[in-house]
Amino acid sequence: MLEKLQGVEARYLELERRLSDPAFLADREAYAKAVREHADIGRIVGAFRAFRETETRLAEARALAEDGDPEIRALAREEVAALTARRGELEQELRRMLLPRDPNDEKNVILEIRAGTGGEEAALFAGDLFRMYSRYAEDRGWKVDVLSAHATGVGGFKEIIARLQGRGAYSLLKYESGIHRVQRVPITETQGRIHTSAVTVAVLPEADEVDVAIDPAELRIDVFRSGGPGGQSVNTTDSAVRVTHLPTGLVVICQDEKSQLKNKNKALKVLRSRLLDLKIQEQERRRAEERKSQVGTGDRSGRIRTYNFPQNRVTDHRIGLTLYRLESILEGAIQELIDALVVHFQAQALQHADAAPPA
């Protein structure tokens, strides 16, 4: 680790020299890139320098702990204990900072929510989850754009797909993929019995054209009339679009817009993100296995989180965290859950890094 940190600091100093050179300002693109890199690694360098200062102070305190004066020895030993703890904290922080960054973390998100086991009640809860994520996004100043929605008659969704546009959206929401289970008395239940339903959530990084190139020859595009609840345009024009990616068999349908072109563009945006997700799975077997176990088939097994209405409880089963404020969570107050998941998966990454053989 020390060698890596020294390399990062050397790079930081090199960037400082280049940024202070007036001639370097002429290349605006290179200058902007250097500024971003300088800022990114600046946090690591700051923590590394704090770590080295702590080690220096710790060595001095250990020397004083052998002093002939009992009072000095006592004070020095207290300082040794405090500095040893601080050194450990900084070391852990540096190890986390040196973990490889997910290149998709800064991307926007394609959020897909589908009703699973539970019929109409599952569709209603799919609507609850969409509202939860929408309000979380709005609180962060993100833009929410519905790309496709298959609504049910009582306010739920069989499926809803949306784009969440905001800095770092994927880094915060990527651990939300999986089966979300709800336990409550449905509005259609006359005898007060608690039902269990399931909804699947998939969080995909939005793909740019440079991320995934789609050959038009590999697409089959069908148009048809929109169906389901809607306004005057429903069933009057062939505006709905079905895009099939022939090599993978992926199918995306968009029918929310009156314009056939807008529906086609939205469908291609979703398709591109699904293809990027497949690409990520192929490159990272561990992520592929994780996704398979998280999303599953929409039944009651393989759940990642349970929302229990009678007990006002939300439990994330991956990290054993239970919070007794279900109402506020469904109103979008999910930051505590997200922070706990980030810490958990960072800790797992550190364990894998420690177990890996040295390069």
N, C-alpha and C positions, 0 to 999 in steps of 0.2 A: 504493500500500500504506500509506503514511504516514497518509493521510486516513482510511482504514479503521481503522487502529490507534488513532488519536486518537478516533474515534467509539466504539470498543470501550471505551477508557479512560473516556470521558465517561459511558457507560452504567454502567460498574462503579462510578464515584463516585456516580452517581445511586442505584444500588441500595444502596450503603453508607448513604447518607442515609436512605433509606426503611426499611431494616432497623433502624436505630437509633431510629426513631420509635416510641414505645410504642403510639401509636394504630393503627399498621399491624399490630400483633400480633393485633388483634381479628379480622381477616380471615385465618383460618388457611390457607385454600386459596391465596390470593394470596401470603401470607407464605412458604409452602412452595415455591411456584413461583419466587419471587424468590430464595430461598436456593439453589435448584438452579442458577438462571441465574448468580448471583453466583459460585458455585463453578466453573461451567463456563468462564466467561470470565476467572476469576482467573488461570489458567495463562497465558493470552495476555497479560494485563496485566503479570504478573511478568516474562515474557520481553521484553516491549516496554520496560519500565523498565530491565532489564539491558542491552538494546540501546542505549538512550539514554545510560546511564552509560558504556558502552564507547566510544561516539562522543565523549563529552566527554573521556575519558581519552586517546583517540587524538589529538584535536586538541591537547591539552596536550603529548603526547609528540612530535608533529610540530614543535611550536614549539621544544621543547628540542633537537630534532635539528639545529637551526640555531644552537645555542649556540656561543660562541667557545671553550669548553673542550673539547678532543678527547675526554676521558674521558666527559664528560656527553653529547656527541654520540653516542658509540659505544653507551652504555647506552640512550639514547633511541631510537636506531635499532633496537636489539633489541626494545625495548618496542613500537615501531611495528609491527614484523613480527608479534609475538604478538597485539597487539590487532586488527590487520587480519584475522588468521585468525579470531579470536574473533568479530569483527563479522560475518564471512561466515557462520559457523556459526549465529549468532543470527538472521541474516536468513533463512536457509534454514528454520530452525525456525519462525519467524513466518509464512513463506509457507505452510508445511504446515498450521499451525494455522488459517489463514484460508480453507483450502479448504472448500467446502460439505460439510457432514456428510451422510452417508447416513442418512436418517430411519429406516431399518430396522436400523441397526447394533446397537441394544440389544435387538432381538427374539430370541425363541427360534427354533430351527431345526427345519424338517422335512427330514430327511435321507432321500434315496431312492437306493438302491444296486441296480443291475440287472446281471445277467450278460449279456455281449455275445458276441463271437466267442470260441469255444473250448470250447463244450459244458460238460461236467461240471467241467472244470478252471476255467473262468470262474466257475461257480457257487461252487466252493470258494474262489476268491480273493475273490468278493463277501463271503463269510463272514469272510475274513481282514481285509478293509477295514472291515467293520462292527465287528469286535472292536477294530481300531485306533482308530476314532473313539470307540467306547464307552469305552475305557480312557483316552483323552485327556480325554473329558468327565468321567469319574469322578475323574481327577487334579485337575481344576479345581473339583470339588464340584458338577458339574451333575447333573441327574436325566435318566436315559435311559428312555424309554417306547416300547416297540415297538408300532406301530399296525397293521402288517400284515406278514406274512412268508409267502413261498412257498418252503418248504424242499425240498431234494432228499434223496435217500436216503442220501447219504454225508456229510452234514454241511454242505453248501453251501446257497446261496440263489439261486433264479432271480430273486427280488426281495425286498427287505426295506425297509420304511419305518418310521422312528422319529422321535420327537420328542425333541430335546435342549433341556432347559430350564435356562438359566443366563444371568446378566448378560453381555451383549455376545457371545453365542454366534454370532450372524450376522456380526458384524464380524470374528471370527477365522476362521470356516469358509467364508465366501462365495467365496473363491478356490479351493476344493476341487472346484468343479463342473467336470466334464469327463471325458475318457476316461483311465482308469488301466490301464496295460499291465503284464502280468507275464510274465517269462521264467524258466521253471524246468522241472525234470523232473517230470511229473505222477506221482502215486502209482500210476496205472494203466499207466504206461509201462514196458515190460519190457526195452527195449534202451538205456535211459539217454539217450534223445534229449531235447533241450530243446524245449519247446513255448512258443508265444506266445499269450496269451489277453488278452481285454480286458473291462473292467467300466466301466459308466458310473455316475458319481456326480452327483447333483443336490442342491444345497443351497438351500432356499427359506426366506425369512423367514416365521415363523408369523403368519398373519393373524388379527387380532381381528375380531369382528363389525362393529366400527365401520370397519374397513379395507375390508371387502368385504361388501356386502349381497346375500344370495341370496334370490331370489324362489322360494318353494316351488312355485309353478306352473311354474317352469322346470326342475323336477327330475323324473326318473323313478326310482323306488325299487323295486328287485326284491329279493325274499328267496328264499333257496334253502338247501339243506343243505350244510354244510361238507364239504370233501373234503381228501384228502391225509393225511399222518401226523398223528396226534393221539390224544387220549384217548377216553373213553367217549362224549363228546358228538358226536363226528364221525359224520355221516350219520344222526343220530337226530332232530334238530330243524332247523327252518328258521330258523337263527340267522344265517347268512351274509347280507350285505347288499351289493348293487351299486347305486351311486348314479351316475346319468348326468345331466350338466348339458347340457340340450338345446341352448342357444344355441351352446356351444363344442364339444360332443361329448366333453368330458372324462369319463372313467369311472374311478371309484374302487371297489375291492372290499375289504371287510374281513370276515374270518371267524375271527379268532383268539379272540374272546370267545364265551362260551356265551350271552350275552345279545344278542338282536337289537338292543335299544336302544343298548347300548354299542358294538356294531359300527357302527350308523348314525351315532352321534356321532363316532366316530373317522374314519369315511369323510368326514363333513362337514368335519371339521378339516383333513384332507388336501386336500379339494376347495377349501376357502376359501383355503388357502395357494397352491395352484396358480393359482387365479384372481387372487390378489394378484400372483403372479409375472408373469402375462400383462399385468396392469395396468401393472406396472413396465416391461415390455418396450415397451408402447405409448407410455409417457411418455418413455422414454429409448432412442432408436434405437441409440445406441452400445452400451448394455447388451444390447439384443436381438441385435445382430450378434455380440457377444462370446459370448453364451450359445449361439447357433447353432453357432459355430465350436468352442466348448469341448465341448459335450455330443455333438453329431454323432449317429451312428447306432449306435455300439457296435462298429464294425469296428476294424481296426488303424491306420487313418489318423486324423489329428486328435488324437493323444494329447497329454496334458499332462504325464504322469509315467510313468516306467518303473521297475519293481521287478525287478531282475535278481538272482536267487538265487545262481547260480554265482559271481558277482563280489561278492556281499554289497553291492550298489550300488543306490542310489535316485537317479534323476535327474529334476529338474523341468525340462522342455524350454522353458518360457516364460522362465525366468531363467538357464538354463545352470548351475544349482546341482547338484552331485553330492556325495552323502554316502555313505561306506562303512561304514554301520552299519544295514543293512536290518533285522536282527532287533529292535533296540531301537525302530526306527521303527514296525514292525508291532505293537509292544507299547504304542504310544501316544505315544512320544517324538517328536512332530512339531512342537514349538514353533519349532525353528530354521527349518524350512521355512515355517511360517506367518509368522514375523517377516520373513523374506527377501521373501516375496510381498507383504506389506503395504508394505514399503519400496519395492519395485519399482513397484507400482501407484500409490503416492503420488507417486513421481517422474514417472510418466506423466501423472498429473493436473496436476502443476505445469507440465509442458511444454505441455499443452493450455491451461492458464490463461495462460501466457506468450504463446502463439500467438494467443489470442482477442483480437479488437479491443476497445479500451477502451469501457466502457459510456457 
